């Protein structure tokens, strides 16, 4: 799965954007990224066979204080129903 975002703000030193797949209000991390100078960012996430069979409700990108969170801590900056 490839997720691309644009017009994102520049981050503070340890902050990252983190991508989440959400089903029944339960988020699963799909990677993290830092936007480039133009505010563009991309995540390439390889889903497991089980994840590919899921019917995800939402994809969201949050602004996180650091990478590799198990659950979202920051604000949602982008989201889309799936």
C-alpha positions as CSV (number, residue, x, y, z in Angstrom):
1,X,0.0,0.0,0.0
2,X,1.4,3.4,-0.9
3,X,0.1,6.5,0.9
4,X,1.1,10.0,-0.3
5,X,0.3,13.3,1.4
6,X,1.0,16.9,0.4
7,X,0.8,20.4,1.9
8,X,2.0,19.1,5.3
9,X,3.7,21.4,7.8
10,X,7.3,21.1,8.6
11,X,8.0,19.3,11.9
12,X,9.9,20.0,15.1
13,X,13.0,17.9,15.7
14,X,11.6,14.5,16.8
15,X,8.1,14.8,15.4
16,X,6.8,12.5,12.7
17,X,3.7,11.9,10.7
18,X,2.3,8.4,11.4
19,X,-0.1,6.5,9.3
20,X,-2.9,4.4,10.8
21,X,-5.3,1.9,9.4
22,X,-8.5,1.8,11.6
23,X,-11.2,-0.8,12.0
24,X,-13.8,-0.7,14.7
25,X,-11.9,2.2,16.4
26,X,-8.8,0.1,16.7
27,X,-5.7,1.6,15.0
28,X,-2.9,-0.3,13.4
29,X,0.3,1.6,12.6
30,X,1.2,1.5,8.9
31,X,4.5,3.5,9.1
32,X,5.8,6.9,9.8
33,X,7.4,9.6,7.7
34,X,8.8,13.2,7.7
35,X,7.6,15.5,5.0
36,X,10.1,17.0,2.6
37,X,10.7,20.8,2.3
38,X,7.7,21.1,0.0
39,X,5.4,19.4,2.5
40,X,5.2,16.1,0.7
41,X,5.5,12.7,2.3
42,X,5.1,9.0,1.3
43,X,4.8,5.7,3.1
44,X,5.1,2.3,1.5
45,X,3.5,-0.3,3.8
46,X,3.5,-4.0,3.1
47,X,0.3,-5.5,4.5
48,X,0.2,-9.0,5.8
49,X,-2.2,-11.5,4.1
50,X,-4.6,-11.1,7.1
51,X,-4.5,-7.3,6.9
52,X,-5.3,-7.4,3.1
53,X,-8.5,-9.4,3.9
54,X,-9.6,-6.8,6.5
55,X,-12.3,-4.2,5.6
56,X,-10.7,-1.1,7.1
57,X,-12.9,1.8,8.0
58,X,-10.5,4.6,7.9
59,X,-6.9,5.6,7.1
60,X,-5.6,8.5,9.2
61,X,-2.3,10.4,9.5
62,X,-1.4,11.9,12.9
63,X,1.3,14.3,14.0
64,X,3.2,12.4,16.6
65,X,5.9,13.5,19.1
66,X,8.1,10.6,18.1
67,X,8.2,7.6,15.8
68,X,7.0,4.0,16.4
69,X,4.0,4.6,18.6
70,X,1.7,1.6,19.3
71,X,-1.3,3.9,19.5
72,X,-2.0,7.4,18.2
73,X,-1.0,10.2,20.6
74,X,-1.1,13.2,18.4
75,X,-3.8,15.1,16.5
76,X,-5.2,13.7,13.2
77,X,-4.0,15.9,10.3
78,X,-5.6,13.9,7.4
79,X,-8.1,11.1,7.2
80,X,-10.2,9.2,4.7
81,X,-12.9,6.7,4.8
82,X,-12.0,3.4,3.1
